[in-house]
Amino acid sequence: MQKTASPRPTRTVDAGLMASLAGLLREWLPRQRWFAGKDRPVTDLALLSMTELFPGCLHLLVHAGHSAVPSPGGAPPAGDCYQLLLGVRQHLSPRLGKALIGRAEEGPLAGLTVFDALQDPRSAQLLLDRLRHPGTAGPLRFEADPSVSLPAGLVPRLLDAEQSNSSLVYGDAFILKLFRRIQPGVNPDLELSGALARQGCGRVPAPVAWFRTMHPWEATLGVLQPFLRDASDGWTLALDALASGDDFTAQAHQLGMATAEVHLALASAFPSGAHAENGRTAAAMTERLELAAHFVPALQPHVPGLRTAFGTLAACDPGPPAQRIHGDLHLGQVLRAGREWFVIDFEGEPSRPLAERRGVHSPVRDIAGMLRSFDYAARQRRPWRPEWARRCREAYCAGYALRAGWDPRKKHGLLRAYETDRAVYEVLYEARHRPDWLPVPMAAIERLAVRGA
C-alpha cells in the first residue's frame, strides 16, 4: 500500500493552542448535537492530540471534563474525548456562516477565524483525498480496501440529521461517518461491518476506507462506506405508513428476517458458545435503573415495579447464546432499498463504554430495541395507535423466528427485561437530549411498571 508523506505537526501552534481555542470551544461544544455533556458544564479543556491535516485545517482530539490530567498508564482522563476538525482563516466566506465557531482573541491563533471544517466543501474534499491515498499524517493512519477504487472530485455534503456523530456524503456514492466521542480501541462500526462483509452478509454496506489515531491511544476515527442513494430509513417509512393509514406488517416481517440473518452472520464471525449470565445482567440493569431514577425524578415512583422485571430475568432460562450484536437497533438504524432491508450503524449505544459495546450479549437486546422503536413510531400520531405497534411487533418476531430458528415471543422473561432496560435508557436519553420526547418512553415505563407490579 503506497504511503504518502506525513505533514509536519506544527509544534509552535500545538504548544499554546488551547489559549486560542478554550473559550470558543466552551461556548460551541455544548450546542452541538453530538456533545454528550449537555447536562454538565465544561469546566476544563485539554488538548490530547493535534495534527495539521492540511494547510488551514487542524485535526484535534480534545478532552472535555473536570480534570485535564491524563490517567496513569496512558488511559484517557475521566470525562469525554472529542474529535474536532477545525478550519482556521483570516476571514470566513459568508456562505460558511453556519460553520463559524468564533474569532480567537489570544494565543497563536489570535486574530484568526475558527470554524467547523466539516461544513467547508474544500476541507471535506481534502479529507476524502486523504482516504483515497492511504498513508500517515502525524499520529493519524489512513487505510482502505485495495479492491475498491475511490474516484476523485466527488461533491461533499454534510448531513444535518440528528446524530451522535457527523456524516459526510460524497457524490451520493459514499458516506463517511466521523465519530465525535472517541474511546480507545476499535470502534464496532468498523469491526462488525468489516466482519460481516467477509462473511458475505449482504445486509450491511462494507467499509471501503477508514482512519484511526495512534496517539494518545489507538482509536477508530472514521469509516467510509457505500451510500445507499435510493434507500429510505425505517423510521421515515413507518411514519409514512402511519400517516397514510397503511399496514406495515409485511415490512416488519421482512425486517425481522433481515435482523436474524445479521445475527447469524455475527455469531459465525465471532463464535462464543457462551450464554449471558442472567443474574449478572439483571444486576447491571437494576443499577442502570437506579442511576436513571437519580437523574430523572419522574422515574422514581415506577422503580419498584420495574425491578420485578429484572428479578424475573435472574430466574429465567439462559435463552439463546450470547454473541456480538448491533447494540442500538431501532428503525433509524435500518434502510430499505427496493425490496431489501439493510442494517447500518453498528457503533452501539455511544453512552456505554467501548469494552461493553464490543462484548457479547443476548440477541434479545437487539430485538427489544426494535420492538420499542415500533412503539415510538406509533406514538408520533394522534390518536395513538397501539394496535399498529402490536401488529408490527408480532410480524417482526415472526420474521425473526423464521430465519433464526427460535421465537423471541416464547422468551417472555428475557424479552420483558430487555424491553424494560431499553425503556429506562430511553428515559435518560430523552431527559438529557430531547425533553419534549420524554412522554414517549415514560408511557412505556408506566405500562411495564404496572405489569411488573
N, C-alpha and C positions, 0 to 999 in steps of 0.2 A: 504494500500500500504506500503510495507516494506521500512523502512528508513535505509540508510547506514550512517556510522559515517562520520561527516564532518571533512575534514582535517583542521588543524590549520593554518590560514593565517600567512605568515612569515612577521611579523611586522618589523623586523630589515632590511629585504630586501625592504619592502614597503617604509620605511622612505626615502631612498635615491636612489630609483630605477632609476628615470629619469636621475640622474647623470651618470649612466652607459649607458642608452638607448637613450637619446635625440639625440645625434649626429648621432648615427647609423640610427635611425628612420627618421630623417630629410632627409637622403640620400635615404633610402629604400622606404619609403611610396610613394613618387611621381612616382616611377617606377612601382607601382602595378596597374593592370588594373582596380581594383575596387576603387581606390582612386579618390575622386571627386574633389580634389583641384589642379588638374594639371595646371590650368591657374593662380594660385597664389602661392607665396612661403609659406612654412611652417615657420611662424615666431615664434611660440611657441608651446610647447607640455606640456600637463598637464595630470597627472595620475588621473583618476576618480575612478578606482577600480582595485584591484589586488588580485588574488587568486592563490595559488599554487595548481593547479588542481591535479597533482600527481608529485612525485619527478622528477625534471628536466624539468617541463612544467609549465609555468606561463600563466594564463588567465588574459588579461588586457583589460580594456576599457580606451582608450586614446583620449583626446580631441586635435584636431589639428586646429589651427586658429590664431587669433590675440590677444586673451585675454584668460588667463588661470584662470581667476577669475569666479567661478560659479555665475549664476544669482540668485537673491533673490527667496525664495520660493522653492528651490530645482530644478528649471528648469535648463536645460543644458546651458552652456555658449554659446555665439554666435560662430558659427563655426560648425565643424563636429566631431562626436564621432565615433571611430572605434573600432571594436572588433579584438583583436590580440591573437593568441596562439603562444607563443614563447618558443622554446626549449633552454636550457642552458646546455652546456657541456664543459669539458676541451678541448676535441678535437672532430672534426667533421669527420665522416666517409666520404671517397671520394665519395661514392655513393649519398651522400646528398649535393654535392657541389652546386647544383642549389638552395638549401634552405638557403644557407649562407646569413646572414644579416651583420655580422661583428664580430670583437673581441672587447669586452669592454675594455677601457683603464683606466677607473676610476670608483669610486663608489663601491657598494657592489658586483658587478659582474666583477670587474677588473680582467683581465687575462683569462676570460671565453669566449667561443664562443657562439654567439647568432644566432639562425636560426628559420625559419618558421616551426613550429612543425607540420603543416598540411601535409607537404611533407615527414614526417618521419612515415613509416608504424607502428612502435611501438606506437608512440603517437596517431596515428589515431585509432588503435585498442583499446587503453585505453580509448579514448573518447567514442567509441561505448559501452564499458563496463559500463561507467557511465550511458548511456541511458538504458542499459539492466537492471540496478539495480537502480530504481528511488530513489531519496534522495536529500541531500543538500551537497554543498561544499562552505562554506563561504556564500556569497550572492547569489550563483547560485542554481537554483532549476531544477532538472532533473525529468521529468514526462513522462508517457507512457500510451498508451491504454492497459488496463489489459487483453483485449481479444486477443491480438497479442503476440505471443512468438517470441522473437528475439534470434536466435541461436548465439552461441559463435564461435570465430575463423574465422569469415568472413574476407577475404583478402581485404584490402582497396586500392583504387587508387584515386588519385586526378585528377579531370577533368581539362584539360588545355584549354578549350574553353573560348572565350571572354565572361566574365560575370561581372556583378556588385557585385557579391558575390563569395563565394567559395563553391564548391560541392565535396563531397567525396562519391564514390560508394563502397559499401561493398558487395563483392562476387556476383556482378550483381543481387543482391536480393533487396537491399535498397539503397537509395540515401539520404545523409544528406546535406542540404543546410545550410551553416553558413552565416548569414547576417553580412556584414562587416560594413556598415554605420548604426549605431544604433540610433534610436529615441525612446523617451518614449512612452509606450503603447503597445498594442497587435498588432503584425505585421499581416496585412491582409492575408498574405500567409498561416498562421496558422489558423486564424479566419475563412476565407472563405472556405478553403478546408475542415476544420472540419465540418462546417455548411452544405456544400454540401454533405458530406458523410452521415450526419444524415438525409438529405432529400432523400437519396437513389439515388443520381445522380451518375451514373457510369462513367461519363466523366472525373472525377478528382480523382487521387490517394489520398487515405485518409491518414492523418497523423497518424503514429504509435507511435512516441515518439518526444519529443521536450524539449528544455531547455530555461530558462529565468533568468534574474537577478533581484534582488530586490534593488540594490544599484548601482549608486546614485539615480536611479528611476527604476520603474518596466519596463522591456522591453523584447521582444522576441529576442533570440539569435540564435536559430537554429531549424530546423524541419526535421525529418526523415520520409521518405515516401517510399512505394514500388517503385522499379526501373523497368521500362518497358524495359526489356532487348532487345527484338527484335523490338523495335519501332524505327522509323526514324522521325526526326523533319520535320515540314512542309517546312522550308526554303530549306533543302537539297533535299527534294522530288521535290520542284518546280524548283530548278536549274537543277536537273537531267532531268526533263521533257523538260525544255528549251534546254538543251544540245542535247537531242536526237530528238528534234522536235516533241515531244508527246503533245497531248492535256491534259490539267489539269482541264477542266471544271467539270468533274464528281467528282473529289476530292474536288474542291472548293464548289460545290453544297452541298456535304455531310458535309463539314466543316461549311457551313452556318447553316445547321440544328443543328449541334452539338453546335454551339455558341448560338443559340436560346434556346436550351434545358438548357444550363448552366444559361442563363439569366432568364429563367422561374423559375428554381430552386432557384436562388438567390433572386428573387422577392418574392417567397414563404417563404424563410428562414428569410428575412429581410423586411417585409412589410412596406411600407412608405406611399403610397397613394398620395404622393406629386408630383408635376411636377417641372421640373427645371425652374428657373426664367430666361427666355431668356435674359432679359435686363442686369441682373447682370452677367450672363455667358458671354455675349458679351463684357461687360466692362472688365472682367478678361482676356478674350482672347486678347483684344486690348492692355491691359497693358503688357501681355507676349510678344506680337509682338514688342512693343516699346523697351522693355528691350532687346530682342534678337537683334534688329537692332542696339542697342547701342554697343553690343559686337561683332557683325558680320557686318562690313560695307557693304558687298556685298548685304545685305538685304535691305538697306536703300532706294534705288530707287524704290523698289516694295511696300513700306509701304502704299502709298495712295490707290493703287489698292486692296491690301489685306484688308484694313479697311472696304471696302464696303461689304465684306462677313459677317463681324461681325455686321455691321449696319443692314444688311438684317435679321440676326438672331433675333435681338431685336424685329422685327415686325412679326416674324413667329408665327404660332400656336404652343402651348406648346409641341406637339408631345407626344410620349409615356411617361408614368410616370417615374419619377426619381427613381433610385434604386441602390443597390450595384452592381458594375460591376468589370470586371477584371482590367481595368485601364491602361494596357500596352499591348494590344492584337496585336500580329503580328505572322508571320509564324514561327518564332523561339520559340514561346510560345505554340505551339501545336505539339502533337506527333501522329503518325499513327501506330497502331499495328494491323496487319491483315487488316480488312476492317473498323476498328473503329478509330475515332479521339478522342484524349484526350487533355484536356486543363491543362496547368501547370503554375506555377509561378504567383500567384495572388498577388504579392507584390505591383503591380502598378509601376508607374514611380518613381524610387528611389530618383530623384531630388526634388520631390514635398513633402511638409510637410505630416507627417503621418496622421494628422487630416483630411486633404483634401483627402488623399487616402482612408480613412475609411468612407468618406461621401457618399451621394447618388448623382448620376449623370445620365444624359441621356444615355441609352444603345447605342445611336447613336455614342457615343465617341468610344466604342469598335469596332463598325462596321467600322468607319472611319480608325482606326488603321490598321485593316486587309486589307482594300482597298489600303491603302498606301503601305502595305507590298507587295501586288501583283505588284505594280509599281516598288518597289525596286528590286524585283526579275527579272522583265523583263529587267531592265537596267543593269543587270550584263552580258548580252550578247551583242555582236556587230555583226550585226547592232541591234539597239534597236527594240523590237517587241511590239509596243503599242497595237496591236490587241490581242496579247496573254493576256496582262493585262486586257484589256477591257472585253474579254470573261470571264475571271476568276472573275472579279468584278460582272458582270451580274449574273453569276451562283451562286456566294456566296450569293448575295442579294436574289435571287430567293429561294435558300435553306432556308435562314433565314426566309423569308416570309411564307414559307410552314409550319414551326413549330411555329413561333411567332404569326401569325395571322395579321400581318401588314407588309407592304413592305417598306424597307428603301429607295427605289428608288423614292417613292412618297413623301418623306420628303426632297425636293430639298434644301430648305434654311438651314435646320438643317444639312444635310449631307455635304453641301458645307462648312459651317462654321467650323464644327468639323474636316473636312479633312484639311482645311487651318490651323487651330490651330495645328494639328498634324504635318504638314509640317514645321511650324515655330519651333516647338520643335525639330524636326529632324535636322534643320539647326544649331541650337545652340549646340545640342549634337555632331554632326559631327565636327563642328568647334573646339570643346574642346577636343574631344577624337580621332576622325578619320578624319583628314583634307582631306585625299585623297578621302573620300566618299562624301565630301560636294557637288560636282556637282549633285549627285542624288536628294537630296531634293531641291536643287536650281532649277533644271529643273521643278519640280512641282510648286515651288514658281512662276516662270515666267509664267507658264500656268494659275495658279489660279489668279495671279495679272492682267493679260491681260483680263481674263474672267470677273474679278471684274470690271475693268475699262469699 
